[in-house]
Amino acid sequence: MLHLVQLKNRDGSRALAAITGSGAHLVPGYASTYDLAWAAIAAGRSLAAQVAAAGTGAAVDVAAALAAGQVLAPIDHRDPAHLLVTGTGLSHLGSAEGRDKMHKDLSDPSKLTDSMKIFRMGLENGKPAPGQQGVQPEWFYKGDGSTIAGPDQPLLSPDFALDGGEEPELVGIYLIGPDGSPYRLGFALGNEFSDHVTEKQNYLYLAHSKLRYCSIGGELLTGALPSDVRGTSRIRRGNGVAWEKPFLSGEDNMSHSIANLEAHHFKYKLFRRPGDVHLHFFGTATLSFSAGFKTEPGDVFEIEAAPFILPLRNRLTVEAAPFAHIAQL
């Protein structure tokens, strides 16, 4: 597997590293994942082939770079407005206990909320045969490239938020080519981060609850995603672990196929604008909020999962968000 890592050098310049079976090294001639991907599209190559064509640069200690705060989010855009962050929910099956409860709820007409109905639709037709169209999922918009925190960066929650809760997820990373075709570059670990208290007040507040920062792990995993991804989500408070739980992802643990989620996102022409980057969260079934845990400023979210090498850690920080009153012109 090939992992790509964006680095910030001590002098402020940037570099791109590739992690392969033989270790980690710089990719000569490239300072960003975006530039590497654009060159690969132009050359008609895969990312792995483009890295191979660039040659092998100096060795890199990625773990040391992470500890030094030099690892960035695995992709960005020179103009953050041209990086869109979106996602789909109600896409994961959860644990065996959760699945049992879910099946009982689906059989009880009194519990068929709109959420349960759309979840059942995914179970019935979220994994269509190749060439066929499946049911569309729940979809939401989170923000643009200015709302992304990289590894070990503060995860900012606005001061008007009612909650700041983690959501350990996998993220699809895409670049729109010059002809408007979406190219999947790979996958990253992500913390989708939402305001669950706001959402719980009324499901129509979902859009408000999602307009928050998010964080992305330090590496982009190229190639196909394993069908069964298992990881751990934990919250550190002070010197200890305040909450911890395993989470599942990958298509074996989802009610939708990745291809179906992608098809329903990119069917909209406005999401096929050449040069744009898309980060798309694929959902989760594991939340500390669901277990009754309340996060506090200073808590550190930590997410890790194979086959990703680097953990994703972020400290919950409240951001003062004064509103500039609208002036009449």
C-alpha positions as CSV (number, residue, x, y, z in Angstrom):
1,M,0.0,0.0,0.0
2,L,1.1,3.6,-0.7
3,H,0.5,6.3,1.9
4,L,1.0,9.9,1.1
5,V,1.9,12.5,3.8
6,Q,2.1,16.3,3.4
7,L,4.8,17.9,5.6
8,K,5.7,21.4,6.7
9,N,9.4,21.9,6.9
10,R,11.0,23.9,9.7
11,D,11.7,26.8,7.3
12,G,8.0,27.0,6.4
13,S,8.3,25.2,3.0
14,R,6.4,22.1,2.2
15,A,7.2,18.6,1.1
16,L,5.4,15.4,0.1
17,A,6.4,12.0,1.5
18,A,5.4,8.6,0.4
19,I,5.3,5.6,2.7
20,T,5.8,2.2,1.1
21,G,6.9,-1.2,2.2
22,S,10.5,0.0,2.0
23,G,10.0,3.0,4.3
24,A,9.1,6.7,4.0
25,H,10.9,9.0,1.6
26,L,10.3,12.4,0.0
27,V,8.7,12.6,-3.5
28,P,11.1,14.7,-5.6
29,G,9.5,17.6,-7.5
30,Y,6.2,17.7,-5.5
31,A,5.3,19.7,-2.5
32,S,1.6,18.7,-2.3
33,T,-0.7,15.8,-2.9
34,Y,-2.8,18.1,-5.2
35,D,0.2,18.7,-7.5
36,L,1.1,15.0,-7.6
37,A,-2.5,14.0,-8.4
38,W,-2.9,16.6,-11.1
39,A,0.3,15.4,-12.7
40,A,-0.9,11.8,-12.5
41,I,-4.2,12.7,-14.2
42,A,-2.3,14.5,-17.0
43,A,0.1,11.6,-17.5
44,G,-2.7,9.0,-17.3
45,R,-1.0,7.3,-14.4
46,S,-2.0,6.1,-11.0
47,L,-0.7,7.9,-7.9
48,A,1.7,5.0,-7.2
49,A,3.0,5.1,-10.8
50,Q,3.5,8.9,-10.5
51,V,5.4,8.5,-7.3
52,A,7.6,5.8,-8.9
53,A,8.3,8.0,-11.9
54,A,9.4,10.9,-9.6
55,G,12.1,8.7,-8.1
56,T,13.1,8.3,-4.4
57,G,14.1,11.3,-2.3
58,A,15.6,11.6,1.1
59,A,14.4,9.3,3.9
60,V,11.8,10.7,6.3
61,D,10.9,9.9,9.9
62,V,7.2,10.4,9.7
63,A,6.6,9.5,13.3
64,A,9.1,12.2,14.4
65,A,7.5,14.7,12.0
66,L,4.1,14.0,13.6
67,A,5.5,14.5,17.1
68,A,7.1,17.8,16.0
69,G,3.8,19.1,14.5
70,Q,5.1,19.0,10.9
71,V,2.4,16.7,9.5
72,L,-0.4,18.4,7.7
73,A,-3.8,17.2,6.5
74,P,-3.2,14.9,3.6
75,I,-4.6,17.2,1.0
76,D,-5.6,20.9,0.7
77,H,-6.3,23.5,-2.0
78,R,-4.6,26.8,-2.7
79,D,-8.0,28.4,-2.5
80,P,-9.9,26.8,0.4
81,A,-13.3,27.7,-1.2
82,H,-12.5,25.1,-3.9
83,L,-12.3,22.3,-1.3
84,L,-15.8,21.0,-0.3
85,V,-16.4,18.9,2.8
86,T,-19.5,16.8,2.7
87,G,-20.8,13.5,4.1
88,T,-23.4,10.8,4.3
89,G,-25.0,9.5,7.5
90,L,-27.1,6.4,8.4
91,S,-24.7,4.3,6.4
92,H,-23.2,1.9,9.0
93,L,-24.6,-1.2,10.6
94,G,-22.9,-0.8,14.0
95,S,-22.1,-3.5,16.5
96,A,-23.9,-6.8,16.8
97,E,-25.8,-5.4,19.8
98,G,-26.7,-2.3,17.8
99,R,-27.8,-4.4,14.8
100,D,-30.1,-6.5,16.9
101,K,-31.8,-3.4,18.4
102,M,-32.0,-1.8,14.9
103,H,-33.8,-4.9,13.5
104,K,-36.3,-4.8,16.4
105,D,-36.9,-1.1,15.7
106,L,-37.4,-1.7,12.0
107,S,-40.1,-4.3,12.8
108,D,-42.0,-1.8,15.0
109,P,-44.1,0.7,13.0
110,S,-44.2,3.0,15.9
111,K,-40.4,3.4,15.8
112,L,-40.1,4.1,12.1
113,T,-38.9,7.6,12.3
114,D,-37.7,9.4,9.1
115,S,-34.1,8.3,10.1
116,M,-35.1,4.7,10.5
117,K,-37.0,4.8,7.2
118,I,-34.0,6.1,5.3
119,F,-31.7,3.6,7.0
120,R,-34.0,0.8,6.0
121,M,-34.0,2.1,2.4
122,G,-30.2,1.8,2.5
123,L,-30.4,-1.8,3.8
124,E,-32.7,-2.7,1.0
125,N,-31.0,-1.0,-1.9
126,G,-27.8,0.7,-0.8
127,K,-25.5,-1.8,-2.5
128,P,-26.8,-2.1,-6.1
129,A,-25.2,-4.4,-8.7
130,P,-22.5,-2.8,-10.9
131,G,-24.1,-0.5,-13.5
132,Q,-27.3,-0.1,-11.5
133,Q,-28.5,2.8,-9.4
134,G,-29.1,2.3,-5.7
135,V,-31.1,4.4,-3.3
136,Q,-29.7,7.8,-2.4
137,P,-28.4,8.3,1.2
138,E,-28.8,11.0,3.7
139,W,-26.4,13.8,2.6
140,F,-25.0,16.9,4.4
141,Y,-22.6,19.8,3.8
142,K,-20.0,20.6,6.4
143,G,-17.9,23.4,5.0
144,D,-14.9,24.2,2.9
145,G,-11.1,23.9,3.2
146,S,-10.9,26.5,5.9
147,T,-12.7,24.2,8.3
148,I,-10.2,21.4,8.3
149,A,-7.9,20.6,11.2
150,G,-4.9,18.4,10.6
151,P,-3.3,16.0,13.0
152,D,-2.7,17.4,16.5
153,Q,-4.2,20.7,15.6
154,P,-7.0,22.2,17.8
155,L,-10.5,21.1,16.8
156,L,-12.5,24.3,17.2
157,S,-16.0,24.4,18.4
158,P,-17.9,27.8,18.1
159,D,-18.9,29.4,21.4
160,F,-22.6,29.1,20.5
161,A,-22.4,25.3,20.1
162,L,-24.4,23.1,22.5
163,D,-22.1,20.1,22.1
164,G,-18.8,19.1,20.5
165,G,-18.8,15.4,19.8
166,E,-16.4,13.2,17.9
167,E,-17.5,11.0,14.9
168,P,-14.7,8.5,13.9
169,E,-15.1,8.0,10.2
170,L,-13.3,7.2,6.9
171,V,-13.1,10.0,4.4
172,G,-13.0,9.7,0.7
173,I,-10.6,12.2,-1.0
174,Y,-11.3,13.3,-4.6
175,L,-10.0,15.6,-7.3
176,I,-12.0,16.7,-10.2
177,G,-10.0,16.4,-13.4
178,P,-9.9,18.9,-16.3
179,D,-12.8,17.3,-18.1
180,G,-15.0,17.2,-15.0
181,S,-14.4,13.6,-14.1
182,P,-14.0,12.8,-10.4
183,Y,-10.9,10.9,-9.5
184,R,-10.7,9.1,-6.2
185,L,-7.3,9.7,-4.7
186,G,-7.8,7.5,-1.7
187,F,-9.0,7.5,1.9
188,A,-8.1,9.1,5.2
189,L,-9.1,8.8,8.9
190,G,-11.4,11.5,9.9
191,N,-13.2,13.0,12.9
192,E,-16.4,14.4,11.4
193,F,-17.2,16.3,14.7
194,S,-20.8,17.5,15.1
195,D,-23.2,19.2,17.5
196,H,-25.3,16.3,18.6
197,V,-27.4,18.2,21.1
198,T,-28.5,20.7,18.5
199,E,-29.4,17.9,16.1
200,K,-31.3,16.0,18.8
201,Q,-33.6,19.0,19.4
202,N,-35.1,18.5,15.9
203,Y,-33.8,16.5,13.0
204,L,-34.4,19.5,10.8
205,Y,-31.5,21.1,12.7
206,L,-29.1,18.5,11.1
207,A,-27.7,21.1,8.7
208,H,-26.9,23.4,11.6
209,S,-25.3,20.6,13.6
210,K,-22.9,19.7,10.8
211,L,-21.6,23.2,10.0
212,R,-18.5,22.7,12.2
213,Y,-14.8,22.1,11.8
214,C,-13.6,18.6,11.2
215,S,-10.2,16.9,11.3
216,I,-8.4,14.6,8.9
217,G,-5.6,12.1,9.6
218,G,-2.1,12.7,8.4
219,E,-2.0,10.2,5.6
220,L,-3.8,9.5,2.4
221,L,-4.2,5.7,1.8
222,T,-4.2,5.1,-2.0
223,G,-5.9,2.2,-3.8
224,A,-8.9,0.2,-2.7
225,L,-10.3,0.4,0.8
226,P,-10.3,-2.8,2.8
227,S,-13.9,-4.1,3.1
228,D,-13.5,-4.6,6.9
229,V,-11.8,-1.7,8.8
230,R,-11.6,-1.9,12.6
231,G,-10.3,0.9,14.8
232,T,-10.6,2.5,18.2
233,S,-12.1,5.9,19.2
234,R,-11.1,7.3,22.5
235,I,-11.3,10.5,24.5
236,R,-8.4,11.5,26.8
237,R,-9.1,13.8,29.7
238,G,-6.2,14.9,31.9
239,N,-3.8,12.0,32.3
240,G,-6.3,9.3,31.6
241,V,-8.8,7.8,29.1
242,A,-12.3,9.1,29.9
243,W,-14.1,7.1,27.2
244,E,-13.1,4.4,24.6
245,K,-14.9,2.2,22.1
246,P,-14.0,0.2,19.0
247,F,-15.6,1.2,15.7
248,L,-16.2,-0.6,12.4
249,S,-16.2,0.7,8.9
250,G,-15.6,-0.6,5.4
251,E,-18.3,-2.0,3.1
252,D,-18.7,-5.2,5.2
253,N,-20.0,-3.0,8.0
254,M,-22.0,-0.6,5.8
255,S,-25.5,-0.5,4.4
256,H,-24.3,1.4,1.3
257,S,-21.5,0.6,-1.0
258,I,-18.8,3.3,-1.5
259,A,-19.6,3.4,-5.2
260,N,-23.3,4.2,-4.4
261,L,-22.4,7.0,-2.0
262,E,-20.0,8.4,-4.6
263,A,-22.5,8.2,-7.4
264,H,-25.2,10.1,-5.5
265,H,-22.7,12.8,-4.6
266,F,-21.1,13.4,-7.9
267,K,-24.3,13.1,-9.9
268,Y,-24.7,16.9,-9.3
269,K,-22.9,18.9,-11.9
270,L,-21.8,21.6,-9.4
271,F,-19.7,18.9,-7.7
272,R,-17.8,18.2,-10.9
273,R,-16.0,21.5,-11.3
274,P,-12.5,21.0,-12.7
275,G,-9.8,21.5,-10.2
276,D,-12.0,21.2,-7.1
277,V,-11.2,18.9,-4.2
278,H,-13.8,17.0,-2.3
279,L,-13.6,15.4,1.1
280,H,-16.6,13.1,1.8
281,F,-17.2,11.5,5.2
282,F,-18.8,8.0,5.0
283,G,-20.5,7.9,8.4
284,T,-20.1,6.0,11.6
285,A,-22.1,4.0,14.2
286,T,-19.9,4.8,17.1
287,L,-20.4,8.0,19.2
288,S,-19.5,8.8,22.8
289,F,-22.7,11.0,22.8
290,S,-24.8,7.9,22.2
291,A,-23.3,6.4,25.3
292,G,-24.3,9.5,27.4
293,F,-20.7,10.9,27.5
294,K,-20.4,14.7,27.5
295,T,-17.2,16.2,26.1
296,E,-15.4,19.1,27.7
297,P,-13.0,21.7,26.3
298,G,-9.5,20.3,26.7
299,D,-10.5,16.7,25.9
300,V,-8.3,15.1,23.3
301,F,-10.0,13.0,20.6
302,E,-7.9,10.1,19.4
303,I,-8.8,7.8,16.5
304,E,-6.7,5.0,15.1
305,A,-7.4,2.1,12.7
306,A,-5.5,-0.3,10.5
307,P,-4.4,0.0,7.7
308,F,-3.7,3.6,8.6
309,I,-0.3,4.1,10.2
310,L,-0.7,7.4,12.0
311,P,-3.2,8.1,14.7
312,L,-5.5,11.2,14.5
313,R,-5.4,13.4,17.6
314,N,-7.1,16.7,18.2
315,R,-7.8,18.8,21.3
316,L,-11.4,20.2,21.7
317,T,-11.1,24.0,21.9
318,V,-13.9,26.5,22.1
319,E,-13.5,29.3,19.5
320,A,-14.9,32.8,20.2
321,A,-17.1,33.5,17.2
322,P,-18.3,37.1,17.4
323,F,-20.9,37.8,14.9
324,A,-20.3,40.9,12.7
325,H,-23.7,42.7,12.6
326,I,-25.0,43.2,9.1
327,A,-24.7,46.8,7.9
328,Q,-27.2,48.3,5.6
329,L,-25.7,49.9,2.4
